Amino acid sequence: MTYAPLRLEDYDISPTHGFLPSEPPLRRLPDPYYAPWEDIMDRFNQYLLAHHIRRLVRKMPVLSTDKLSTQAEYRRAFSILSFMGHAHVWGRNGTVSEPASEFLPASIAVPWVAVAEFLQLNPVVCCAAVCHWNWQILDDTAEDLMDIDNLGTIHTFSGSLDESWFYLVTTAIEAKCARGLNAILDATAAVERDDMSQVTRALHQIAYALEEANTILERMYERCDPYVFYWKIREFLAGWENMEEAGLPYGVLYEGVDDTDTFSLDNWNSLFRRFRKYAGGSAAQTPLLQALDIALGIKHFPTGERGPQSSVAEARSKLQAQGVPEPPTVNSYLVQMRDYMPGGHRRFLEDLAATCRIREYVLLECSDSLLHMSTASDPRVLLRQAYNGCVDLIKTFRDKHIMIVSRYIIAPAKNGPMSPQRVAVPESSKLMPPAAYMQAKAKQTLRLQSGGRMGGDSLSADPTMYPQTNIAATLKSSEQPVSKCPMQNMLAANTRPKSVSLQAVSEAQDVGRLARKLEDGAVARGTGGTDAMQFLKQVRNETAQTRI
C-alpha cells in the first residue's frame, strides 16, 4: 500500500487548536427560530436550581434542524441539547424520592438525534459537548489566547466555578497538545523516509506537549473541590448504560424517535426494546489520548484480561520475520468510546492506526546488541530515549488521572455526604408578633414536609442536590421498597409521607442515584458506566509495558 500523508484539516482537526474548533464556539444560535432553546439556556442554572427544567422542556415545541447551516451551529445545538437533555433525565421536579426520568420528551429527543446524526456521534453528553464546544476566550489581546487562565465555559449544570474548571482543564490540555498532533504526523512521515533524526525531533515535540498536559492536569486541584464535583456535578454527566443502580435499568426512551408514541402498558415488552443505552461523559472520549496511544503503539486489551505479553526482543524478532503484525484484540470500551467523538475525529484515529509505524521503526532500528556498543550520542540511543520519554510521560499522565479519580470519586463515595451539626437557635417568637410567628412556623413546617426550600411553582427543592445541607426531609414510601424501575412505581400505591431521621434521609438519598455513599467492596462506576479504577489501572499498566 502506498503511503499517503495525513492532513489534520481533512478530519476537521485544527493545526493550532487540535481537536478543538479553530474559532471559539458560538455562544448563541443566530436564527431566532431557536429562541425556545436559547431562552432556557439564558437562565439554565436558575431553572435547574428551581426545578423548572422538566416542566419547561415538556412545554417546548419540537424544532426542526433544517435552519442550522454551519458546523459551528450544529455544535452549538448539540451542546445545549445535551445540557437540557441530561438536566431533564437527572434533574427532578422537586420531590426527594423522584427517580431519574426514563423518558426524554420529543422536544429534546427529535432534534438531538438529528443533530447527532449530522455530527456523526451519539446523542448524549460527551467530552465534545462540555469541553470541546463549550469554551470562550476571556481576553482577545492576551499573549496566549488558549492559556487556561484566559478561558471560560459557556454553560455548566451547577453554575459553580468548580464545574467550569473541571471542563477547562480538559479544554486547555486539548489546545496545548495541538503541537503533539502535528508532531505525530511529522514522525509518521519521517519513518516512511527513514529519517531517524527527524523522528527523534518529532518525538521530542510530542514530549513537550505531554509535559504541558501533565502540568495542566495537576492544576485540577486548584479550583475544583472533590466534594462539589462528586455530590453536585458528576451525576449530570452520567449516561444511561450500566446505570441500573442509579435508577435507569433499561436506559432512556427517546420519544418521537423510535416509535415510542405507540407505548401502552399492554405492550411493555415491545417498548423495552426501544430503550437506548449510552455511556456518559468520559475522558476516554477525547481523541487526543487515543491518538497518542496509536502513535506510540500502546496496546490496550479488554478490561480484566491480559494481552499477549512478550519481551522487546521477541517483539523485534516477530517484526523482522513477519513484518507488521495484525493488530491484537483491543479494549472494546475504548473502541466504543469513538462513537462519542465527531465523525472526522473518529476517522482520523482509524487512518492513523493504518499508517503510523513509529514503535515498529524504533524496535527495528534500536537493537539491544547495537545499543550496548554505542555511545550516548549515537542517533539510535537518542531515538530510543525520545520514544521511551514519551511513553513515560503518558504513564505519568495516567498516574495523575488515577489520583484524581481516587480523590474526586472514590474518597467522597466512601465518606458519604457530610451532615451539618444541629445548633441551638434563638426563639424567633421573641423577635416578632405572635401572629407573624405562627405564620412563619406554619411555613417552616410546610417547607420541611416538602423536602426543604420551596422552589418555583410551589415545587419543593431537592435536598439531594446539596445533601450536606439537608436537615429534614420526607419519604414518599417508608413502608414499601422503592423499585428501581419507575414504570413499576407507576403501578404501585404510594403512602403518605412521614417524617424520618437524618440517617434515614441520607439512606433515602442514596436510592437510585449515581452520587451516593458506597459500601465497602462496592464498585465505583465512572460516568461512562465502567469500573473506573480497574479500567484506569489496567490502561496505565499497559502503557508502562510499552517501553523499549
Secondary structure, DSSP 8 states (H G I E B T S, - for coil): -------GGGGT-BTTTBTS-SS---SS-SSGGGHHHHHHHHTHHHHHHTT-HHHHHHHS----STT--SHHHHHHHHHHHHHHHHHHHH--SS-TT----SEE-HHHHHHHHHHHHHHTS-SS--HIIIIITSEEES-TT-SSTT-GGGEEES--SS--HHHHHHHHHHHHHHHHTHHHHHHHHHHHHHHHHT-HHHHHHHHHHHHHHHHHHHHHHHTHHHH--HHHIIIIIGGGG--SSSBGGGTBSS-BEETTTSSGGG--GGGHHHHHTT-B------GGG-HHHHHHHHHHT-----TT-------HHHHHHHHHHHSS-------HHHHHHGGGS-HHHHHHHHHHHHH--HHHHHHHH--HHHHHTS-TT-HHHHHHHHHHHHHHHHHHHHHHHHHHHIIIIIHHHHH------------GGGGS-HHHHHHHHHHHHHHHHTTSSB-GGG-B--TTTSGGG----EES-SSS---S-HHHHHTS-----EE--HHHHHHHHHTT-SS----TT---B-TTSSBHHHHHHHHHHHHHTT--
